[in-house]
Amino acid sequence: MKFLLLVHHSEQTLSDLGETELGKMRDESVGLCNQLHAQGQYLNAAPLHPTSTATCVRVREGRRFVTDGPYAETREQLGGYFFITADNQEEAVSIATRIPGARIGAVEVRPVLDVAGLPEN
């Protein structure tokens, strides 16, 4: 099964870490991705730029509405993702506990629906 592990954290908490600690967390994330790749479970992963760079698009009655910023104001923002394969939800949760961002925020584990007709990577 495919799972999307959504890493949520406070952007302020992340910036308060400082470059040294942030670098350690990124190195740890890269290491985890390499471990998952070696086990055939890695599909993709990436951190996201801050929410100040986000644009939100809505279409209502054929009209496009574009606004700056994230979809919703929250204490924690979507900071990145891991796209993996796992045998089941329990295994995906086990992998999520190894993501460094889980120590400063939360990792949402979501199974991905397979949709026929989508292009393969």
N, C-alpha and C positions, 0 to 999 in steps of 0.2 A: 504494500500500500504506500501511497505517497502522502506526506504530511508537510504542512507549512508551519514552521515554528516562528511565531511573530514575537519579536523581542520589544517589550515596552519598558520605558524608563523615563524618569524626569530628566529633561535636557539640562536643567540646572544642576542636578546631582552629577550628571556626566561631566559637565564643564568644571565643577568643583573638584573633580578627581585630580586634575593636573595632567600634563602631558606624559609624565613618567608612568603613572598608574594606568592611564588610558592606553598607552603603548603596550603595557604588560597585558591588559585585557584583550587588545587586538591580536597580539602575538598568540595568546591562549586560544582565541577564536580560530585563528589560522591553523594552529596545531590540531584543534578539534576537527576542522574541515578536512585536513589531511588524513587524520585517523579514519573519519567516515568514508573518505574516498578510497582508502586502502581496503575497507570492508565492503565496498560497493554500495554504500548507502548515501553518498553525497550526490546531490543534483545541482545545487547552487546555494550561494549565500552572499550577503552584502549588507554593510551598514548603510543607513540613509542619511542624507544631508538634513540639517535642522528643519523644523516645521516652518521656519520663516521663509524657506525657499519653496514651499508647497503651493500648488495651485489646485483648486477644487472645481470640477466641471459638472454641471447639471444640465439636463435637457428636459424642458417642460413644454408640452404642446408644440414640439418642433423647434423651440427656441433654445439657444445655448446661453447658459449663464456661467461665467467664469469669475471666481473670487480668489483672492490671495489667502494663503493660510490653510491649515488642516481642516478636515471635515468637522471636527468638534473640539471645543476647548475642554481639556482634561488635565489632571495632575500628571499623568504619564502619557508620553507620546510614543508612537511607533518609531523605533530607532533602527530596526534592521530585521532581517529574516534569515532563516536557514530552510532550504527546501531539500527534504530527505526522503529516503525510503526506509520503511520499518515493517516488521512482520505484523505489528498490531499497535494499538494506542499505548499500551503499557511500555513497549519498547521505545516509542516516540517520546513518551514522558521521561523515560530514563535518559535519553539523549538530551532532552531539554534541560535536565538538571545539571548537565555538564557545560551549558552555555554560560560564559562569564556574566552576561547581562542579567541572568536570573538572580545574581547576588545583589544587584542594585535596583531591580525592578521585577518584572514578571515576564514569563514566556508563555504565550498562548499557543496551545497545540491544536491544530485543526487538520482533520483528514481532508484530502483533496479529492473531489469527484472526478472520475474518469468520464470524459465526454467523447463519444464516437465522432470521428470526422475532424478532430483538431490535428494540426500538423505536429509531427514528431520533431524533437530537437536533434 
